[in-house]
């Protein structure tokens, strides 16, 4: 079988209007684009996220598909989706992997590169959060 060339791009957007600094509630939207550069039709079966906040707290999220879907991605095509992440600190990171398979039921994993969740909270403001 030829190599599974699947690329993952991630972008995050801080949502100040939905974040409440005094309540330690910081919210981001993130968009993931999965590009199938292989010669095979693939399906995303499961996701695993490792979310780390500024204090070092780690949350792991596992489950079937993404946003309620287990998308099938044809060669040369992309699948994009948006979701939300909430932290108790003004900065953090997300990383993980997708479990995928071909139509021939060959399973493989694709790493989701680590990306930052950043807000424009100043160091002085952050000091008041502790």
MIDOSE-1310 file (N, C-alpha, C; in nm, 2 decimals, decimal comma, always signed):
residues 130
xxxx	+0,09/-0,12/+0,00/+0,00/+0,00/+0,00/+0,09/+0,12/+0,00; +0,05/+0,22/-0,08/+0,13/+0,35/-0,08/+0,11/+0,42/+0,05; +0,21/+0,52/+0,07/+0,21/+0,60/+0,19/+0,08/+0,68/+0,21; +0,03/+0,69/+0,33/-0,09/+0,77/+0,36/-0,04/+0,91/+0,39
xxxx	-0,06/+1,00/+0,29/-0,02/+1,14/+0,30/-0,14/+1,22/+0,33; -0,16/+1,24/+0,46/-0,27/+1,32/+0,51/-0,21/+1,44/+0,59; -0,25/+1,56/+0,55/-0,19/+1,68/+0,63/-0,30/+1,74/+0,71; -0,26/+1,79/+0,82/-0,35/+1,86/+0,92/-0,30/+2,00/+0,94
xxxx	-0,39/+2,10/+0,92/-0,37/+2,24/+0,95/-0,46/+2,28/+1,05; -0,41/+2,36/+1,15/-0,50/+2,41/+1,26/-0,48/+2,56/+1,28; -0,59/+2,63/+1,30/-0,58/+2,77/+1,33/-0,68/+2,79/+1,45; -0,63/+2,88/+1,55/-0,71/+2,91/+1,66/-0,74/+3,06/+1,67
xxxx	-0,86/+3,09/+1,72/-0,91/+3,23/+1,73/-0,96/+3,25/+1,87; -0,90/+3,34/+1,95/-0,95/+3,38/+2,08/-1,08/+3,45/+2,07; -1,18/+3,41/+2,16/-1,31/+3,47/+2,16/-1,33/+3,56/+2,28; -1,28/+3,69/+2,27/-1,29/+3,77/+2,39/-1,43/+3,80/+2,44
xxxx	-1,53/+3,81/+2,35/-1,67/+3,84/+2,38/-1,73/+3,72/+2,46; -1,68/+3,60/+2,45/-1,73/+3,49/+2,52/-1,65/+3,44/+2,64; -1,54/+3,51/+2,66/-1,44/+3,48/+2,77/-1,47/+3,57/+2,89; -1,45/+3,52/+3,01/-1,48/+3,60/+3,13/-1,35/+3,58/+3,22
xxxx	-1,26/+3,68/+3,21/-1,13/+3,67/+3,28/-1,15/+3,65/+3,43; -1,25/+3,72/+3,49/-1,27/+3,71/+3,64/-1,32/+3,57/+3,68; -1,38/+3,50/+3,59/-1,43/+3,37/+3,62/-1,34/+3,26/+3,57; -1,22/+3,30/+3,52/-1,12/+3,21/+3,47/-1,18/+3,12/+3,36
xxxx	-1,25/+3,19/+3,27/-1,31/+3,12/+3,15/-1,26/+3,19/+3,02; -1,18/+3,11/+2,95/-1,12/+3,16/+2,83/-1,16/+3,07/+2,72; -1,21/+3,13/+2,61/-1,27/+3,04/+2,50/-1,21/+3,07/+2,37; -1,18/+2,97/+2,30/-1,12/+2,98/+2,16/-1,21/+2,90/+2,06
xxxx	-1,21/+2,94/+1,94/-1,26/+2,87/+1,83/-1,14/+2,82/+1,76; -1,14/+2,70/+1,71/-1,03/+2,65/+1,63/-1,09/+2,58/+1,50; -1,01/+2,59/+1,39/-1,05/+2,53/+1,27/-0,94/+2,43/+1,22; -0,99/+2,31/+1,19/-0,90/+2,21/+1,14/-0,93/+2,18/+1,00
xxxx	-0,82/+2,17/+0,92/-0,84/+2,13/+0,78/-0,76/+2,00/+0,76; -0,82/+1,90/+0,71/-0,76/+1,77/+0,68/-0,75/+1,75/+0,53; -0,63/+1,74/+0,48/-0,62/+1,72/+0,33/-0,57/+1,58/+0,30; -0,64/+1,51/+0,22/-0,60/+1,38/+0,17/-0,51/+1,39/+0,05
xxxx	-0,38/+1,38/+0,07/-0,29/+1,38/-0,05/-0,25/+1,24/-0,09; -0,32/+1,14/-0,04/-0,28/+1,00/-0,08/-0,37/+0,96/-0,20; -0,35/+0,84/-0,24/-0,43/+0,78/-0,35/-0,55/+0,70/-0,31; -0,57/+0,71/-0,17/-0,68/+0,63/-0,12/-0,79/+0,71/-0,06
xxxx	-0,91/+0,66/-0,07/-1,02/+0,72/+0,01/-1,01/+0,68/+0,15; -1,02/+0,78/+0,24/-1,00/+0,75/+0,39/-1,12/+0,80/+0,46; -1,13/+0,74/+0,58/-1,24/+0,79/+0,67/-1,18/+0,82/+0,81; -1,22/+0,93/+0,87/-1,18/+0,96/+1,00/-1,27/+0,89/+1,10
xxxx	-1,22/+0,80/+1,18/-1,30/+0,72/+1,28/-1,31/+0,78/+1,42; -1,19/+0,82/+1,47/-1,19/+0,86/+1,61/-1,09/+0,98/+1,62; -1,11/+1,05/+1,74/-1,02/+1,16/+1,76/-0,96/+1,15/+1,91; -0,84/+1,20/+1,93/-0,78/+1,21/+2,06/-0,72/+1,35/+2,07
xxxx	-0,75/+1,42/+2,17/-0,70/+1,55/+2,20/-0,63/+1,55/+2,33; -0,51/+1,62/+2,34/-0,44/+1,65/+2,46/-0,43/+1,80/+2,47; -0,51/+1,85/+2,57/-0,52/+2,00/+2,58/-0,45/+2,04/+2,71; -0,35/+2,13/+2,70/-0,27/+2,17/+2,82/-0,29/+2,31/+2,84
xxxx	-0,32/+2,35/+2,97/-0,33/+2,50/+2,99/-0,20/+2,55/+3,06; -0,20/+2,68/+3,08/-0,08/+2,75/+3,13/-0,03/+2,69/+3,27; -0,12/+2,64/+3,35/-0,08/+2,59/+3,48/-0,03/+2,44/+3,47; -0,03/+2,39/+3,35/+0,02/+2,25/+3,33/-0,09/+2,14/+3,34
xxxx	-0,22/+2,19/+3,37/-0,33/+2,10/+3,37/-0,35/+2,04/+3,23; -0,37/+1,90/+3,23/-0,39/+1,84/+3,10/-0,53/+1,77/+3,10; -0,60/+1,80/+2,99/-0,73/+1,73/+2,97/-0,72/+1,65/+2,84; -0,76/+1,53/+2,85/-0,76/+1,44/+2,73/-0,91/+1,42/+2,69
xxxx	-0,93/+1,43/+2,56/-1,06/+1,41/+2,50/-1,05/+1,30/+2,39; -1,13/+1,20/+2,40/-1,13/+1,09/+2,31/-1,28/+1,07/+2,26; -1,29/+1,02/+2,14/-1,43/+0,99/+2,10/-1,44/+0,96/+1,95; -1,55/+0,92/+1,91/-1,57/+0,89/+1,77/-1,59/+1,02/+1,68
xxxx	-1,52/+1,02/+1,57/-1,53/+1,13/+1,47/-1,50/+1,27/+1,53; -1,55/+1,37/+1,45/-1,54/+1,51/+1,49/-1,67/+1,57/+1,46; -1,71/+1,66/+1,55/-1,84/+1,74/+1,54/-1,96/+1,65/+1,49; -1,96/+1,53/+1,55/-2,07/+1,43/+1,52/-2,06/+1,36/+1,39
xxxx	-1,94/+1,38/+1,32/-1,93/+1,31/+1,18/-1,81/+1,22/+1,18; -1,81/+1,12/+1,10/-1,69/+1,04/+1,06/-1,67/+1,06/+0,91; -1,61/+1,17/+0,87/-1,61/+1,21/+0,73/-1,52/+1,11/+0,65; -1,57/+1,09/+0,53/-1,49/+1,02/+0,42/-1,43/+1,13/+0,33
xxxx	-1,30/+1,12/+0,31/-1,22/+1,22/+0,24/-1,16/+1,15/+0,12; -1,20/+1,19/+0,00/-1,14/+1,13/-0,12/-1,01/+1,19/-0,15; -0,93/+1,12/-0,24/-0,79/+1,17/-0,28/-0,80/+1,31/-0,33; -0,71/+1,40/-0,29/-0,71/+1,53/-0,34/-0,81/+1,63/-0,28
xxxx	-0,89/+1,58/-0,19/-1,00/+1,66/-0,13/-0,96/+1,70/+0,02; -1,04/+1,80/+0,07/-1,02/+1,84/+0,20/-1,15/+1,83/+0,28; -1,13/+1,82/+0,41/-1,24/+1,83/+0,50/-1,21/+1,93/+0,61; -1,29/+2,03/+0,63/-1,26/+2,13/+0,74/-1,38/+2,14/+0,83
xxxx	-1,34/+2,17/+0,96/-1,45/+2,18/+1,06/-1,40/+2,28/+1,17; -1,49/+2,34/+1,24/-1,46/+2,43/+1,35/-1,52/+2,37/+1,48; -1,45/+2,40/+1,59/-1,50/+2,36/+1,72/-1,45/+2,46/+1,82; -1,48/+2,43/+1,95/-1,45/+2,53/+2,06/-1,36/+2,46/+2,16
xxxx	-1,28/+2,54/+2,23/-1,20/+2,49/+2,35/-1,21/+2,59/+2,46; -1,23/+2,55/+2,58/-1,24/+2,64/+2,69/-1,13/+2,60/+2,79; -1,05/+2,70/+2,84/-0,95/+2,68/+2,94/-0,98/+2,77/+3,06; -0,91/+2,74/+3,17/-0,91/+2,83/+3,29/-0,80/+2,93/+3,29
xxxx	-0,71/+2,92/+3,19/-0,59/+3,01/+3,18/-0,60/+3,08/+3,05; -0,53/+3,20/+3,03/-0,53/+3,27/+2,91/-0,45/+3,21/+2,80; -0,38/+3,10/+2,82/-0,29/+3,04/+2,72/-0,30/+2,89/+2,74; -0,27/+2,82/+2,63/-0,26/+2,68/+2,63/-0,22/+2,62/+2,50
xxxx	-0,22/+2,49/+2,49/-0,19/+2,42/+2,36/-0,29/+2,30/+2,34; -0,30/+2,26/+2,22/-0,38/+2,14/+2,18/-0,29/+2,06/+2,08; -0,30/+1,93/+2,09/-0,24/+1,84/+2,00/-0,31/+1,71/+2,01; -0,28/+1,62/+1,92/-0,35/+1,49/+1,93/-0,33/+1,40/+1,81
xxxx	-0,43/+1,32/+1,78/-0,42/+1,24/+1,66/-0,56/+1,19/+1,62; -0,57/+1,16/+1,49/-0,69/+1,11/+1,44/-0,67/+0,96/+1,40; -0,76/+0,87/+1,43/-0,75/+0,73/+1,39/-0,84/+0,73/+1,26; -0,77/+0,68/+1,15/-0,84/+0,68/+1,02/-0,83/+0,54/+0,97
xxxx	-0,90/+0,51/+0,86/-0,89/+0,39/+0,79/-0,92/+0,41/+0,64; -0,87/+0,32/+0,56/-0,90/+0,32/+0,42/-1,03/+0,24/+0,39; -1,08/+0,24/+0,27/-1,20/+0,16/+0,24/-1,17/+0,01/+0,25; -1,04/-0,02/+0,24/-1,00/-0,16/+0,26/-0,98/-0,20/+0,41
xxxx	-1,02/-0,10/+0,50/-1,02/-0,12/+0,64/-0,88/-0,13/+0,70; -0,78/-0,07/+0,63/-0,65/-0,06/+0,68/-0,65/+0,07/+0,77; -0,62/+0,04/+0,90/-0,62/+0,15/+1,00/-0,49/+0,22/+1,01; -0,49/+0,35/+1,04/-0,36/+0,42/+1,06/-0,40/+0,55/+1,14
xxxx	-0,29/+0,61/+1,21/-0,31/+0,73/+1,28/-0,24/+0,84/+1,22; -0,30/+0,96/+1,23/-0,23/+1,08/+1,18/-0,22/+1,18/+1,30; -0,10/+1,23/+1,32/-0,07/+1,32/+1,43/-0,13/+1,46/+1,40; -0,19/+1,52/+1,50/-0,23/+1,66/+1,49/-0,12/+1,74/+1,55
xxxx	-0,05/+1,82/+1,47/+0,06/+1,90/+1,53/+0,01/+1,99/+1,64; +0,10/+2,01/+1,74/+0,06/+2,10/+1,85/+0,04/+2,25/+1,80; -0,07/+2,31/+1,85/-0,09/+2,45/+1,81/-0,13/+2,53/+1,94; -0,11/+2,66/+1,94/-0,12/+2,74/+2,06/-0,26/+2,80/+2,07
xxxx	-0,31/+2,81/+2,19/-0,43/+2,89/+2,22/-0,38/+3,01/+2,30; -0,39/+3,12/+2,24/-0,33/+3,25/+2,30/-0,44/+3,35/+2,31; -0,43/+3,43/+2,42/-0,52/+3,54/+2,43/-0,43/+3,67/+2,46; -0,48/+3,79/+2,43/-0,40/+3,91/+2,45/-0,40/+3,96/+2,59
xxxx	-0,42/+3,87/+2,69/-0,42/+3,91/+2,83/-0,28/+3,95/+2,87; -0,26/+4,06/+2,93/-0,13/+4,11/+2,97/-0,08/+4,04/+3,09; +0,05/+4,04/+3,12/+0,11/+3,97/+3,24/+0,05/+4,03/+3,36; +0,03/+4,16/+3,37/-0,03/+4,23/+3,49/-0,17/+4,18/+3,51
xxxx	-0,25/+4,17/+3,41/-0,38/+4,11/+3,43/-0,38/+3,97/+3,47; -0,29/+3,89/+3,41/-0,28/+3,75/+3,45/-0,24/+3,73/+3,59; -0,16/+3,82/+3,65/-0,12/+3,82/+3,79/-0,24/+3,82/+3,88; -0,34/+3,89/+3,84/-0,46/+3,91/+3,92/-0,55/+3,78/+3,92
xx	-0,52/+3,69/+3,83/-0,60/+3,57/+3,82/-0,56/+3,46/+3,92; -0,44/+3,47/+3,98/-0,39/+3,37/+4,07/-0,43/+3,40/+4,22
